[in-house]
Amino acid sequence: MNNFGNALENKFRWISVWMVCLIIIGSLLVTGPSLAGAEESTSEDEEEKVSTYEKLKVFSEILSLLETSYVEEVENQSIIDGAIRGMLKTLDPHTTYMPPESYREMKVETSGKFGGLGIEISIRNGVLTVVSPIEDTPAFRAGIQAGDKIIKIEDESTLDMTLSDAVGHLRGDRGEPVTITIFRDGLKEPKEVTIVRDIIKVQSVKHKHYKKDIGYVKIRSFTKTTSTGLDKALRELKDEGIDKLILDLRNNPGGLLNQAVEVSDRFIGRENLIVYTKGRSDDQNMRFTTHDNVDRVDYPMIVLVNGGSASASEIVAGALQDLGRAVILGTPTFGKGSVQTIIPLTDGSALRLTTARYYTPSGRVIQENGIDPDIVVEMPVPKLEDEDEDKENKDKEDSEKERMRKFLREKDLKKHLKGKKSEEVGADESQLDSEDVTKKDEDAEKEKEDEEEKAEQELREEMEKDPQLREAIALLNGWEVMMSSFKSKVANNMAGPQ
């Protein structure tokens, strides 16, 4: 017993010194440059340090007992990693420890290409939750939605799983299946969904136009190339003659802060505040404003958001809303408004540390609150694919067709009877000589009409599925009518009685 006690005491001394060094290094990493300007510790600070060292001594005692007396041999590295995770678990869910492998994976993700499912996840109220699925990815095609709660990955519960561990479980090689168990509001019981992993290539910006004069830009996430992709999209839409714009930030999980600022800068006038941050130290208090050397557009704008719009997308929506630059339409955003700083550590691991909160130009806190849209338009909740629903879907087919008829015209029907053009009576020989040229012109005109009809049909189908987009297009279509009406009333009021 004495030998055990002596060995334990020696072990305590060594581990205590090691842990003190660890806590000092840790404090340097967390506080960073702000230590240089710190004031001398007060007596209360000294008492707190003494209390901290006493707890560290208890920690070292437990560690030593595990090493010498646990029923099986333990690995020090896994115990220390577990202790670090446990420490960080007492903080917010976005502050996490990334072992070397996880840190390498994170750097691969920022390159815009990685193997996985295509979802952004977070921990909300202690539950692993989908922030948003990325469009055209396996998860998106499987019907995963923003707000889905992932309660199992394969057969492992996610109840005490960290964010980094969850990401590690969900990622993998292309072609490998993974089964997740989700729970969603409206489902009577959890549902298993098997998704085959694929290479996730995130195309940050895509665009098209509606009704010839309404431009549409979808930003899927904020990566290193988002602002340049947006500039290209805006140039092409300008060449197509648009004079109104829809900016779609739905299911955009966020990304790089500087790209959110760059995107906002394209739509806001000079010398305006876009976003600011507040943290414990002065170096975390930053203000981001518009620049002078940016090509801006001043189109009437509607921004689409939903519960999958988070972080950087909330910064853009909040800035455009506060400055009266755009109408925000959709449903309330996710409410992730905190700043995370990635701090590399000496062994190749990293600490993802929450260091500040985001604030909109008017001082609104994004964190937890999110951005409330100016116009709330709910989306119908699509159901997961289920064999039992096949019959129900078939029964609904006829009624669905009836609903679609109100959007169709005679010319939209297959094999519809073509209308004849007016013919002039008494055509002479010269008119007959030009018949081939006229026929070519008519063919070209018909081809153009067919393309326009196809585009109109695709738009009607898209609007039928997406009431938020339908409302945005309707509002922008009536924009000029409303503006001309307002100007007319103002002019009449200024003219006074005649």
C-alpha positions as CSV (number, residue, x, y, z in Angstrom):
1,M,0.0,0.0,0.0
2,N,2.9,2.3,0.8
3,N,4.6,1.6,-2.5
4,F,1.3,2.3,-4.2
5,G,0.9,5.6,-2.3
6,N,4.5,6.7,-3.1
7,A,4.0,5.9,-6.7
8,L,0.7,7.7,-6.7
9,E,2.3,10.8,-5.1
10,N,5.1,10.9,-7.6
11,K,2.6,10.5,-10.4
12,F,0.6,13.4,-8.9
13,R,3.6,15.7,-8.9
14,W,4.4,15.0,-12.5
15,I,0.8,15.3,-13.8
16,S,0.2,18.4,-11.7
17,V,3.1,20.2,-13.4
18,W,2.0,18.9,-16.8
19,M,-1.6,20.1,-16.2
20,V,-0.5,23.5,-15.0
21,C,1.6,23.9,-18.2
22,L,-1.4,22.8,-20.2
23,I,-3.8,25.3,-18.6
24,I,-1.3,28.1,-19.1
25,I,-0.8,27.2,-22.8
26,G,-4.6,26.9,-23.1
27,S,-5.2,30.3,-21.6
28,L,-2.6,31.9,-24.0
29,L,-4.4,30.3,-26.9
30,V,-7.8,31.5,-25.8
31,T,-7.0,35.0,-24.8
32,G,-4.3,35.6,-27.5
33,P,-2.8,39.1,-27.9
34,S,-5.2,40.7,-25.3
35,L,-2.9,39.3,-22.5
36,A,-0.3,41.9,-23.4
37,G,-2.5,44.8,-22.3
38,A,-4.1,43.0,-19.3
39,E,-4.2,44.7,-16.0
40,E,-2.6,43.1,-12.9
41,S,-4.7,40.4,-11.3
42,T,-6.9,41.4,-8.4
43,S,-7.2,39.4,-5.2
44,E,-10.4,37.9,-6.6
45,D,-8.5,36.7,-9.6
46,E,-5.8,35.1,-7.4
47,E,-8.5,33.3,-5.4
48,E,-10.0,32.0,-8.7
49,K,-6.6,30.8,-9.8
50,V,-6.1,28.9,-6.6
51,S,-9.5,27.3,-7.0
52,T,-8.6,26.3,-10.6
53,Y,-5.3,24.7,-9.5
54,E,-7.1,22.7,-6.8
55,K,-9.5,21.4,-9.4
56,L,-6.6,20.5,-11.7
57,K,-5.1,18.6,-8.9
58,V,-8.3,16.6,-8.6
59,F,-8.2,16.0,-12.3
60,S,-4.6,14.7,-12.1
61,E,-5.6,12.4,-9.2
62,I,-8.4,10.9,-11.3
63,L,-6.2,10.5,-14.3
64,S,-3.6,8.7,-12.3
65,L,-6.1,6.4,-10.8
66,L,-7.5,5.5,-14.2
67,E,-3.9,4.8,-15.5
68,T,-3.0,2.5,-12.5
69,S,-6.2,1.0,-11.2
70,Y,-8.9,0.9,-14.0
71,V,-10.0,-2.7,-14.8
72,E,-8.5,-2.4,-18.3
73,E,-5.4,-0.6,-19.6
74,V,-6.4,2.9,-20.8
75,E,-4.9,5.2,-23.5
76,N,-3.9,8.5,-22.1
77,Q,-4.6,10.3,-25.5
78,S,-8.2,9.2,-25.6
79,I,-8.7,10.2,-22.0
80,I,-7.3,13.6,-22.5
81,D,-9.3,14.1,-25.7
82,G,-12.4,13.1,-23.8
83,A,-11.6,15.6,-21.0
84,I,-11.1,18.4,-23.5
85,R,-14.5,17.6,-25.2
86,G,-16.2,17.4,-21.8
87,M,-14.8,20.9,-20.9
88,L,-16.0,22.4,-24.2
89,K,-19.4,20.8,-23.9
90,T,-20.1,23.2,-21.0
91,L,-20.0,26.0,-23.6
92,D,-22.1,26.7,-26.7
93,P,-22.4,24.0,-29.3
94,H,-20.3,25.7,-31.9
95,T,-17.2,25.7,-29.7
96,T,-15.6,22.4,-30.4
97,Y,-12.3,20.5,-30.4
98,M,-11.1,19.2,-33.7
99,P,-8.6,16.4,-33.5
100,P,-5.9,16.4,-36.3
101,E,-8.0,14.3,-38.6
102,S,-11.2,16.4,-38.2
103,Y,-9.1,19.6,-38.7
104,R,-7.8,18.2,-42.0
105,E,-11.3,17.3,-43.1
106,M,-12.5,20.8,-42.3
107,K,-9.8,22.3,-44.5
108,V,-10.8,19.9,-47.3
109,E,-14.4,21.1,-47.0
110,T,-13.4,24.7,-47.4
111,S,-11.9,23.8,-50.8
112,G,-15.5,23.2,-52.0
113,K,-15.2,19.5,-52.6
114,F,-15.6,16.6,-50.1
115,G,-17.3,13.2,-49.7
116,G,-20.5,13.3,-47.7
117,L,-24.3,13.7,-47.7
118,G,-24.6,17.4,-48.4
119,I,-26.1,18.8,-45.2
120,E,-25.1,21.5,-42.8
121,I,-25.7,20.4,-39.1
122,S,-25.7,22.1,-35.7
123,I,-26.7,21.2,-32.2
124,R,-29.9,22.9,-31.2
125,N,-31.4,22.5,-27.7
126,G,-29.0,19.6,-27.2
127,V,-30.2,17.8,-30.3
128,L,-28.2,17.2,-33.6
129,T,-30.3,19.3,-36.1
130,V,-30.1,19.9,-39.8
131,V,-29.6,23.5,-40.5
132,S,-30.1,23.1,-44.2
133,P,-29.6,20.5,-47.0
134,I,-27.4,21.6,-49.9
135,E,-29.3,21.6,-53.3
136,D,-28.5,18.8,-55.7
137,T,-26.8,16.6,-53.1
138,P,-27.8,13.1,-51.9
139,A,-29.4,14.5,-48.7
140,F,-31.5,17.0,-50.7
141,R,-32.7,14.3,-53.1
142,A,-33.6,12.0,-50.2
143,G,-35.9,14.6,-48.8
144,I,-33.9,15.8,-45.8
145,Q,-35.2,19.2,-44.6
146,A,-34.0,22.1,-42.5
147,G,-35.1,21.4,-38.9
148,D,-34.9,17.6,-39.1
149,K,-33.5,16.1,-35.9
150,I,-30.9,13.4,-36.4
151,I,-31.3,11.1,-33.5
152,K,-29.2,8.2,-34.8
153,I,-26.3,7.7,-37.2
154,E,-26.3,4.0,-38.1
155,D,-27.1,2.4,-34.7
156,E,-25.3,5.0,-32.6
157,S,-27.3,7.6,-30.7
158,T,-26.4,11.3,-31.3
159,L,-27.6,12.3,-27.9
160,D,-24.1,12.9,-26.4
161,M,-22.3,13.2,-29.8
162,T,-20.2,16.4,-30.5
163,L,-20.6,18.3,-33.7
164,S,-17.1,17.2,-34.9
165,D,-17.9,13.5,-34.2
166,A,-21.2,13.8,-36.0
167,V,-19.5,15.3,-39.1
168,G,-16.9,12.4,-38.9
169,H,-19.7,9.8,-38.9
170,L,-21.6,11.4,-41.7
171,R,-18.7,11.8,-44.1
172,G,-17.1,9.0,-46.0
173,D,-16.1,7.7,-49.4
174,R,-18.2,8.1,-52.4
175,G,-20.7,5.3,-52.9
176,E,-20.8,4.2,-49.3
177,P,-24.3,4.2,-47.8
178,V,-25.1,5.6,-44.3
179,T,-28.4,5.2,-42.5
180,I,-29.6,8.1,-40.3
181,T,-32.7,8.2,-38.1
182,I,-34.6,11.5,-38.2
183,F,-37.5,12.9,-36.4
184,R,-39.6,15.7,-37.9
185,D,-42.6,17.7,-36.8
186,G,-45.6,16.0,-38.3
187,L,-44.1,12.5,-38.2
188,K,-45.7,10.1,-35.7
189,E,-42.4,8.2,-35.1
190,P,-38.7,8.5,-36.1
191,K,-37.9,7.4,-39.7
192,E,-34.8,5.7,-41.0
193,V,-33.3,7.2,-44.2
194,T,-30.4,5.5,-46.1
195,I,-28.4,7.9,-48.1
196,V,-25.5,7.0,-50.4
197,R,-22.5,9.3,-50.0
198,D,-21.2,11.3,-52.9
199,I,-18.6,13.9,-53.7
200,I,-20.1,17.2,-52.7
201,K,-19.3,20.0,-55.1
202,V,-20.8,23.2,-54.0
203,Q,-21.5,25.6,-56.8
204,S,-21.9,28.8,-54.8
205,V,-23.9,30.9,-57.2
206,K,-26.4,30.1,-59.9
207,H,-28.7,32.5,-61.8
208,K,-31.5,32.7,-64.4
209,H,-34.3,35.1,-65.3
210,Y,-38.1,35.1,-65.2
211,K,-40.6,37.1,-67.3
212,K,-37.6,38.6,-69.2
213,D,-37.1,41.5,-66.8
214,I,-36.8,39.7,-63.4
215,G,-33.4,38.3,-62.5
216,Y,-32.9,35.4,-60.1
217,V,-29.7,34.7,-58.1
218,K,-29.4,31.7,-55.8
219,I,-26.5,31.7,-53.3
220,R,-26.1,28.2,-51.9
221,S,-23.2,29.0,-49.5
222,F,-20.6,31.7,-48.9
223,T,-17.2,30.4,-50.1
224,K,-14.1,32.0,-51.3
225,T,-15.5,32.6,-54.8
226,T,-19.0,33.7,-54.0
227,S,-18.5,37.5,-54.6
228,T,-16.8,36.9,-58.0
229,G,-19.5,34.4,-58.9
230,L,-22.2,37.0,-58.0
231,D,-20.4,39.7,-60.1
232,K,-20.5,37.4,-63.1
233,A,-24.2,36.5,-62.6
234,L,-25.2,40.2,-62.2
235,R,-23.3,41.1,-65.4
236,E,-25.0,38.4,-67.5
237,L,-28.4,39.3,-66.1
238,K,-27.8,43.0,-66.9
239,D,-27.0,42.0,-70.5
240,E,-30.3,40.1,-70.6
241,G,-32.2,43.3,-69.7
242,I,-33.4,42.7,-66.2
243,D,-34.5,45.6,-64.0
244,K,-35.7,43.7,-60.9
245,L,-34.0,41.0,-58.8
246,I,-34.8,38.0,-56.5
247,L,-31.9,37.0,-54.2
248,D,-32.5,33.5,-52.9
249,L,-30.8,32.7,-49.6
250,R,-33.0,29.8,-48.6
251,N,-31.2,26.8,-47.2
252,N,-28.0,28.7,-47.2
253,P,-26.0,27.6,-44.1
254,G,-23.6,30.5,-44.2
255,G,-19.8,30.4,-44.6
256,L,-17.2,33.1,-44.8
257,L,-17.9,36.5,-43.1
258,N,-15.9,38.5,-45.6
259,Q,-18.0,37.1,-48.5
260,A,-21.3,38.0,-46.7
261,V,-19.9,41.6,-46.5
262,E,-18.9,41.5,-50.2
263,V,-22.3,40.3,-51.3
264,S,-24.1,42.9,-49.2
265,D,-21.8,45.6,-50.6
266,R,-23.1,44.9,-54.1
267,F,-26.6,46.2,-53.2
268,I,-26.1,48.9,-50.5
269,G,-25.1,52.5,-51.1
270,R,-21.7,53.9,-50.1
271,E,-20.7,54.7,-46.5
272,N,-23.1,52.3,-44.9
273,L,-22.6,49.8,-42.0
274,I,-23.2,46.2,-43.0
275,V,-22.6,44.3,-39.8
276,Y,-20.6,44.6,-36.6
277,T,-19.4,42.1,-34.0
278,K,-18.9,42.3,-30.2
279,G,-16.8,40.0,-28.1
280,R,-15.0,40.0,-24.7
281,S,-11.8,41.6,-26.0
282,D,-11.4,44.7,-28.1
283,D,-9.8,42.8,-30.9
284,Q,-13.1,40.9,-31.4
285,N,-15.1,44.2,-31.8
286,M,-15.2,44.8,-35.5
287,R,-17.2,46.9,-37.9
288,F,-17.7,46.1,-41.6
289,T,-18.8,48.8,-44.0
290,T,-19.3,49.3,-47.8
291,H,-16.4,50.2,-50.1
292,D,-16.1,52.8,-52.8
293,N,-14.6,50.6,-55.5
294,V,-17.6,48.2,-56.0
295,D,-20.0,47.9,-58.9
296,R,-23.4,48.2,-57.4
297,V,-26.9,47.5,-58.7
298,D,-30.0,49.4,-57.6
299,Y,-32.7,47.1,-58.8
300,P,-35.9,46.6,-56.7
301,M,-35.1,43.5,-54.7
302,I,-36.8,40.7,-52.8
303,V,-34.7,38.3,-50.7
304,L,-36.0,34.8,-50.0
305,V,-35.2,33.2,-46.6
306,N,-36.3,30.3,-44.5
307,G,-35.4,28.3,-41.5
308,G,-32.3,26.9,-43.3
309,S,-30.9,30.4,-43.8
310,A,-28.1,30.8,-41.2
311,S,-25.0,32.8,-40.3
312,A,-23.6,34.7,-43.3
313,S,-27.0,34.6,-45.1
314,E,-28.6,36.2,-42.1
315,I,-26.0,38.9,-42.1
316,V,-26.9,39.8,-45.7
317,A,-30.7,39.6,-45.1
318,G,-30.4,41.7,-41.9
319,A,-28.3,44.4,-43.6
320,L,-30.6,44.7,-46.6
321,Q,-33.7,44.8,-44.4
322,D,-32.3,47.3,-41.9
323,L,-31.2,49.7,-44.7
324,G,-34.5,49.4,-46.5
325,R,-32.8,48.0,-49.6
326,A,-34.9,44.9,-50.1
327,V,-38.1,43.2,-49.0
328,I,-37.4,40.0,-47.0
329,L,-39.9,37.2,-47.9
330,G,-40.3,33.7,-46.5
331,T,-40.1,32.3,-43.0
332,P,-37.9,33.2,-40.0
333,T,-34.2,32.3,-40.3
334,F,-32.2,29.9,-38.2
335,G,-30.7,32.3,-35.7
336,K,-27.0,31.4,-35.8
337,G,-25.3,34.8,-35.2
338,S,-22.0,33.9,-33.5
339,V,-18.4,34.3,-34.7
340,Q,-16.2,31.2,-34.6
341,T,-12.4,31.5,-34.8
342,I,-10.3,28.5,-35.8
343,I,-7.2,28.3,-33.7
344,P,-4.6,25.7,-34.8
345,L,-2.9,23.8,-32.0
346,T,0.6,22.4,-31.7
347,D,-0.2,18.7,-32.4
348,G,-2.1,19.4,-35.7
349,S,-5.5,19.7,-34.0
350,A,-7.5,22.9,-33.7
351,L,-10.0,24.7,-31.5
352,R,-13.1,26.1,-33.0
353,L,-13.8,28.9,-30.5
354,T,-16.9,31.2,-30.4
355,T,-15.4,34.7,-29.9
356,A,-18.2,37.2,-30.6
357,R,-21.8,37.9,-31.7
358,Y,-23.1,39.4,-35.0
359,Y,-25.3,42.5,-34.9
360,T,-27.2,44.1,-37.8
361,P,-26.7,47.8,-38.7
362,S,-29.6,48.8,-36.4
363,G,-28.2,46.8,-33.5
364,R,-30.4,43.7,-33.7
365,V,-28.9,40.5,-32.3
366,I,-29.0,37.7,-34.9
367,Q,-28.0,34.9,-32.5
368,E,-31.0,32.9,-31.4
369,N,-33.4,35.6,-32.7
370,G,-32.8,35.2,-36.5
371,I,-34.2,37.5,-39.1
372,D,-38.0,37.9,-39.3
373,P,-39.2,38.4,-42.9
374,D,-41.3,41.4,-43.9
375,I,-43.7,39.1,-45.6
376,V,-44.3,35.6,-44.2
377,V,-45.1,33.0,-46.8
378,E,-45.0,29.4,-45.6
379,M,-43.9,26.5,-47.8
380,P,-45.9,23.2,-48.0
381,V,-44.0,20.5,-46.2
382,P,-43.0,17.7,-48.6
383,K,-43.2,14.2,-47.3
384,L,-40.4,11.6,-47.3
385,E,-40.7,9.0,-50.1
386,D,-42.7,6.1,-48.8
387,E,-44.2,3.1,-50.6
388,D,-47.4,3.4,-48.6
389,E,-47.9,6.8,-50.1
390,D,-47.9,5.6,-53.7
391,K,-51.6,4.8,-53.8
392,E,-52.5,8.1,-52.2
393,N,-50.3,10.0,-54.7
394,K,-52.1,8.2,-57.6
395,D,-55.5,9.1,-56.2
396,K,-54.4,12.8,-56.1
397,E,-53.2,12.8,-59.7
398,D,-56.5,13.7,-61.3
399,S,-57.2,16.6,-58.8
400,E,-53.6,17.8,-59.3
401,K,-54.2,17.9,-63.1
402,E,-57.4,20.0,-62.5
403,R,-55.4,22.4,-60.4
404,M,-52.8,22.8,-63.1
405,R,-55.4,23.6,-65.7
406,K,-55.9,27.1,-64.4
407,F,-52.2,27.9,-65.3
408,L,-52.5,26.5,-68.8
409,R,-53.7,28.0,-72.1
410,E,-54.7,26.3,-75.3
411,K,-51.2,26.8,-76.8
412,D,-49.7,24.9,-73.8
413,L,-51.6,21.7,-74.7
414,K,-49.7,18.9,-76.6
415,K,-50.7,18.7,-80.3
416,H,-52.9,21.7,-80.0
417,L,-54.4,23.1,-83.2
418,K,-52.1,25.8,-84.7
419,G,-53.6,29.2,-85.5
420,K,-53.2,30.3,-89.1
421,K,-51.7,33.6,-90.0
422,S,-53.7,36.2,-92.0
423,E,-53.4,35.6,-95.7
424,E,-53.6,38.3,-98.4
425,V,-55.8,37.7,-101.4
426,G,-54.3,37.9,-104.9
427,A,-50.7,37.0,-104.3
428,D,-48.6,37.6,-107.5
429,E,-45.7,35.7,-108.9
430,S,-43.0,37.7,-107.0
431,Q,-44.7,36.8,-103.8
432,L,-44.5,33.1,-104.7
433,D,-40.8,33.5,-105.6
434,S,-40.0,34.6,-102.0
435,E,-41.9,31.6,-100.5
436,D,-38.7,29.8,-99.4
437,V,-37.4,32.9,-97.6
438,T,-40.7,33.5,-95.9
439,K,-40.9,29.8,-94.9
440,K,-37.4,30.1,-93.2
441,D,-38.5,33.2,-91.3
442,E,-41.6,31.5,-90.2
443,D,-39.7,28.5,-89.0
444,A,-37.2,30.6,-87.0
445,E,-40.1,32.6,-85.5
446,K,-41.9,29.3,-84.6
447,E,-38.7,27.9,-83.0
448,K,-38.4,31.1,-80.9
449,E,-42.0,30.9,-79.9
450,D,-41.6,27.3,-78.9
451,E,-38.6,28.2,-76.7
452,E,-40.6,31.0,-75.0
453,E,-43.5,28.6,-74.5
454,K,-41.2,26.0,-73.0
455,A,-39.7,28.6,-70.6
456,E,-43.2,29.8,-69.6
457,Q,-44.3,26.3,-68.9
458,E,-41.2,25.6,-66.8
459,L,-41.9,28.8,-64.9
460,R,-45.5,27.8,-64.2
461,E,-44.5,24.4,-62.9
462,E,-41.8,25.9,-60.7
463,M,-44.1,28.5,-59.3
464,E,-46.7,25.8,-58.6
465,K,-44.2,24.0,-56.4
466,D,-42.7,27.1,-54.8
467,P,-45.3,29.6,-53.3
468,Q,-42.5,31.8,-52.0
469,L,-41.0,32.3,-55.4
470,R,-44.5,32.8,-56.9
471,E,-45.2,35.6,-54.4
472,A,-41.8,37.3,-55.0
473,I,-42.4,37.3,-58.8
474,A,-45.9,38.6,-58.3
475,L,-44.7,41.4,-56.1
476,L,-42.0,42.4,-58.6
477,N,-44.4,42.3,-61.5
478,G,-46.6,44.8,-59.7
479,W,-43.7,47.0,-58.6
480,E,-43.8,49.4,-61.6
481,V,-47.6,49.7,-61.4
482,M,-47.4,50.6,-57.7
483,M,-44.5,53.0,-58.2
484,S,-46.2,54.8,-61.1
485,S,-49.4,55.0,-59.0
486,F,-47.5,56.5,-56.1
487,K,-45.7,59.0,-58.4
488,S,-49.0,60.0,-60.0
489,K,-50.6,60.7,-56.6
490,V,-47.5,62.7,-55.4
491,A,-47.6,64.8,-58.6
492,N,-51.3,65.5,-58.1
493,N,-50.9,66.4,-54.5
494,M,-48.1,68.8,-55.3
495,A,-50.1,70.4,-58.1
496,G,-52.8,71.4,-55.7
497,P,-56.3,72.5,-56.6
498,Q,-56.8,73.9,-60.1
